[in-house]
Amino acid sequence: MIKAITITAQEYLTYSGINLDLDFAGSSDSGTSGATIFLRNTCQDVWDYLKSHFIFDENMIDFSDDFVDEYKRGLCLQVAYMLKSGDAQDNILARTDGVENLAPKARNVFRGLGLCNLQYTHDIYRRF
C-alpha cells in the first residue's frame, strides 16, 4: 500500500499566497497545528477518493519528482476549492466526512497523471 503524498502549509503558502496557519490558528493536544492536521487529512482523503472512485494500478505509478510536483499542485487546487466552497469546517479536528467531490481543476491535474481515467459507476466502467 502506497502512502498518500502530502503538502505542507508552507507549500500551500508558496502555491496560493494564503497562510493556512492563520486560518486554522491553534493546535491539538499533541501540539500539531490545525493547518497541518487539515492538510494531512485532506491529502489522505484525496488519495482514498481517487483509489475508491477510479481504476489505476498504484504499483505502476512512477513517483518521479515531476509526478509528485504535479500531484501536489492538484492537492493545492483541491484545498483551495474546499476553502472556497466552505467544505473546510471551522472545527477541523472533528472533520470526518472526507472529500465528497474533486475540484474540477484538481480532477484535470489528476486525470493528466492517469489517476482519473476509468471510473466505477453502477458496476460498469466509464472512460474519461
C-alpha positions in Angstrom: 0.0 0.0 0.0 1.4 3.4 -1.0 1.3 6.2 1.4 -0.5 9.3 0.3 1.5 12.3 -0.9 1.0 15.3 1.3 1.6 19.0 1.2 2.7 21.3 4.0 1.3 24.7 5.0 4.5 26.2 3.6 4.0 24.5 0.2 0.4 25.7 0.1 1.5 29.3 1.0 4.1 29.2 -1.8 1.4 28.0 -4.3 -1.5 30.2 -3.2 -0.1 33.0 -1.1 -2.5 32.0 1.7 -1.1 31.2 5.1 -3.3 28.4 6.5 -1.6 28.7 9.9 -3.5 32.0 10.3 -6.8 30.4 9.1 -6.5 27.4 11.3 -5.0 29.0 14.4 -4.5 26.8 17.5 -3.2 23.3 17.9 -4.4 19.9 19.0 -3.5 18.2 22.3 -0.5 16.7 20.5 0.8 20.1 19.7 0.2 19.7 15.9 -1.2 22.8 14.2 -4.8 22.8 12.9 -3.4 23.6 9.4 -1.1 20.6 9.5 -4.0 18.3 10.6 -6.3 19.7 7.9 -3.7 19.2 5.2 -2.7 15.7 6.3 -6.4 14.6 6.4 -7.3 16.3 3.1 -4.3 14.7 1.3 -5.2 11.3 2.7 -8.9 11.8 1.8 -8.0 12.8 -1.8 -5.8 9.7 -2.2 -8.6 7.5 -0.7 -11.2 9.1 -3.0 -9.0 8.5 -6.1 -8.4 4.9 -5.2 -12.1 4.2 -4.4 -13.6 6.0 -7.4 -11.1 5.4 -10.2 -9.2 2.5 -11.6 -5.4 2.6 -11.7 -2.5 0.4 -10.5 -0.7 2.0 -7.7 2.4 -0.2 -8.4 2.6 1.1 -12.0 2.8 4.8 -10.9 6.2 6.4 -11.5 6.6 8.6 -8.5 9.2 10.9 -10.2 9.8 14.4 -9.0 7.6 15.7 -11.9 4.7 13.4 -10.9 4.9 14.4 -7.2 5.1 18.1 -8.1 2.1 17.9 -10.4 0.2 15.8 -7.8 0.9 18.4 -5.1 -0.4 21.1 -7.5 -3.6 19.1 -7.7 -3.8 18.9 -3.9 -3.3 22.6 -3.6 -6.2 23.1 -6.1 -8.4 20.8 -4.0 -7.5 22.6 -0.8 -8.3 26.0 -2.4 -11.6 24.5 -3.7 -12.5 23.2 -0.2 -11.7 26.5 1.4 -13.7 28.5 -1.1 -16.7 26.2 -1.1 -16.9 26.0 2.7 -16.1 22.3 2.9 -13.3 23.0 5.4 -15.3 23.1 8.6 -14.5 25.5 11.4 -13.6 22.7 13.8 -11.1 20.9 11.5 -10.1 18.5 14.2 -13.5 16.9 14.2 -13.7 16.7 10.4 -14.5 13.1 9.4 -16.6 13.5 6.2 -13.7 13.3 3.8 -13.6 14.6 0.2 -17.0 14.4 -1.3 -16.0 15.5 -4.8 -12.9 16.7 -6.5 -12.4 20.3 -7.6 -12.7 20.5 -11.4 -9.2 21.8 -11.8 -7.8 19.2 -9.4 -9.6 16.5 -11.4 -7.9 17.7 -14.6 -4.5 17.5 -12.9 -5.2 14.0 -11.6 -6.6 13.0 -15.0 -3.4 14.2 -16.6 -1.4 12.0 -14.2 -3.5 9.0 -15.2 -5.4 8.7 -11.9 -8.9 9.6 -13.2 -9.2 7.8 -16.5 -11.6 5.0 -15.6 -14.4 5.3 -13.0 -16.6 2.8 -11.2 -20.3 3.5 -11.9 -23.0 1.1 -11.1 -20.9 -2.0 -11.8 -19.7 -0.7 -15.2 -16.6 1.3 -16.2 -16.8 4.7 -17.7 -13.7 6.0 -19.6 -12.9 9.7 -19.3 
